[in-house]
Every structure is written in C-alpha cells, then in structure tokens.
Amino acid sequence: MRIGNDTDTVAAIAGGLLGARWGASAIPAKWKTIRTPTVAAAYLARRLEISGAEALARVRAVLPQAHPNPGFVTALNRLWPEEGA
C-alpha cells in the first residue's frame, strides 16, 4: 500500500488484525512482503556494520524478486549510509 502518509502503518495494522482473526491466509501476499526485504536489510546493516545499500544487495542476492517500498529504502540508506557519503 503506497498511497502516502501513514498508509503502510495502517496496512501493517490491518494485516495484523486480519492475521489474528482469520489466519495468515487472509493477508494478501503483497502485504506480507512489502517490508520484509527492508527489515532484513536493516538487520544485516546493523549486525554486520555495512551500508544499507550493501545490505539490500545481499538480501536481493537471495530474494531477487524483492522490491521494497522506496520510502523504506530511503530510510535504510539514511540510517546506514555508504562510507564517505
């Protein structure tokens, strides 16, 4: 859900409620993956002390279909910038 403002947060809450009430199969597949690559990259960046771009490249090496929300990618790169940037 990329419409602006807090729509990703609202979608995350809606997905949590749907999953809690009707199980994971009630959550649309797209909702399950939008944040996953970025969260995995953030974990790698912090754990391995690498840039957000390098971490996301490592995630995409394993999950080539990963296309995280551009806003999350921007935040990832702001939190873990490339050296010298």
Helices and strands as residue ranges (DSSP letters): H 7-22, G 24-26, H 29-33, H 36-48, H 52-62, H 70-79
